[in-house]
Amino acid sequence: MQPFKQHKGVVAPLERANVDTDAIIPKQFLKSIKRTGFGDNLFDEWRYLDHGEPGQDCSQRPRNPDFVLNQERYQSASVLLTGRNFGCGSSREHAPWALKDFGFRALIAPSYANIFYNNCFKNGLLPVELPEETVGRLFREVEAQPGYELLVDLPAQSVTTPSGEVIPFAIDSFRRQMLEEGLDEIGLTLQHAEAIRAYEERRRREAPWLFRS
């Protein structure tokens, strides 16, 4: 998993509350578990004017010109600014996969659904929580300034605006460390592989009857 330290990127504003995981990546695209290839279908029902299916050539599909990610000024966006309770609904891990595959590295919202929030950290995506009034102000600044960028600094736990304003955010120290080091639970466990092997060998000597086939 790619470590996260700092990221500076163009901000795309999705000013909606209660965006659920079926809107983030609709159910028909959940057949793969490869973690990649979902970016073209992120927000599929909002980005396109037709019904999407797996394997479809999205470059030929009619796009909704009113949807934020189809607007020219947000084509290079890698920070998503959105409303409260983002990622509610089902617990599908495909939602952060799709956001990451599209090119987003950080999310900013007043709050997230709990399972989605946890899944973000497992997939190298940083979900930043800021007060609702701060998020509202950022929406206004993004709208007023094309090419608006934010610097998200995980070690410093801060977001810096183009004007130089530094906005702090809170995050669990263990989650921060895991993301900074690019580790999920499996990666963390593998750091102790030698100790695990030593334990298994000792148990095999002490209780060989447990290992008989």
N, C-alpha and C positions, 0 to 999 in steps of 0.2 A: 504494500500500500504506500502511496506517495506521502511522504511527511509533509506537514503543514507548519510553516513558520510565519511567514508574511505573505500577503497577497494584495496586489494593487490591481484593480480592474474597473471597467465600465459597469455602471449599475443599471439593471433593467427593473423598472417598477411594475409590479403586479399588485395593484391596489385592490385586493379582494381578501375578505376574511373567510375562514373555514374552507380553505381549498383542500379537498380530500384527495386521497391517493388514487382514486379512480379517475380524477381529472388530471392528476400529474402523469399517470401512465395507465390508460384504459385496459380493462381486463383481457381483451383479446391478444394483448402483447406479452402475456405473462408465461408463455410456454417455454421460453428459454431461461436457463440459469447461468448463462455465460458472463453476466454482469456488463457486457458491452453490446453495442448495437441498438440501444434503446433511445439514443438522443434524437433521432429523426421523429420519434413518436411521442416525445415529451409534450404534454398538454395537447395531445393529438386532436381532440374534439374542438378545441379553441383555435388551434393554428390553421386547420384545414377546413375547407367548405364541403368536403365529401367524407364518407365513412372510410376509415383506414383499416387495413388488414395486414397481418404479418407478411413480410417479404415484398410488400408493395414498394414500387419506386416512388419515393416521396418527392423527388425533384420534379415529377410530372403532375403532381396533385395541385388543385387550385387552393391558394392560400387566402386566409382571411386578412385583408389589409388593415383591419382595425385592431388585430391582436398585437400586443406589445412586441413580442419576439420576432414579428414579421416586419417591423418598422426599421428602416435603414439605420437610424441612429443607435439602435440597440443590437446590431448584428454581432458585435464583438463582446457583448456583455458576459462577464464571468462572476458577477455578484448579483444575487437576486434579492430585491427588497419587496417584502410582501406583508400581508395582514396577519392578524392574530389567529391562533389555532391552525397554523399551516401543517398539512400532512395528516389531518384527521381521517377517520374512516378505517379501512382495513390495514393490516399490519404489513402489507407487501414490501419486501426489501427492494423490489424493482423501482420504487419511487426515487430513492437516492441514487440508484444506478443510473436512471434516466437523466436526472439533473447533472450528475457528474459527467456522463457520457456526452451531454450537450455542450459542456464546457464550464459549468458553474463550479466554483471552488468554495464559495461562502454564501450563506443565506443570512438575511437580517429580517427579523420579525419580532413583534411583541411577545409571541408565545408559539409553541409547537405542540402537536400531539405527542404524547410521551414515547410511544413505540417508534414513531418516525424519527424523533429526536435522537433516540439511542442508535437507530440504524444509520444515521448520518455519520456518527463517529466511527462506526465499524467499516465505513466505506470512504474515509478520507475527505468528508464534506463537513465544513464547520458551520453549525447553526448558531448564530449570534442572537441573543435576546437583548433588546433595548426597550425602554419605556415607550408606550404607545404614542405619547406626545412627541417623543424624539423621532420615532419612525414617521409620524405624520409630517414633521418638519423636513425630514430627508426626502419624502415624496415630493414636496413642493420644490425643494432645491434641484432634484433630478429633473423635474419637468421644466424648470426655468433655464437649465444649463445643459445643452447638448454635449455629450462626451463626458459627463459627470463621472468622476472616479472616486473610489474610496480605498484607503489603505487599511487592510485588516491585519492586525499584528497579534498573533496568538500568544507569544511569550509575554508581551506587555499587556495583554487583554484590553486592547483598545482599538477603536476605529477612528481614523483621521480623515477629515473632510478636505476638499480642495482649499478652503480658507485657512486650514491649519488647526481647526478645532479638534481636540482630542476627546473622544467619547469613550469612557471606560465601560467594560462589560464584565460580568461575573461568569465563571465557568468552574466546574469541579476540577480539582487539581489532577486527579488520576486521569480523567478524560483528556485534559490538556496535554499531559505527558504522553499518553498513548498516541494522540494525533500528531504531536511534535515529532515523535519517533517513527511514525508511520506503522503503528502496530494495531492489530485487532487481537481478539482473545487467542486465536490460534498462534499468531506471531509471538505474543507474550509467552504462551506455553512453550513454544519451541526454543525460547531463550534458556529454558531449563532442561533441555533435552538430555544432557549428560547426567544430570541428577536423577531424571526419570529412569533412564536406562540402568543406572547404578542401583536404584531401588528395586527395579524389576529383577535384576540379577540376584540381589540379596534375597528377595522373596522366593525366587526359584530354588536357591540353596536351602533356605530355612523351611520351606513348605513345598517340596517337590510334588506332593500328591495333588496340589492345586493345578498343576500344569500338565497332568497326564491326559492324553487324548482318549 
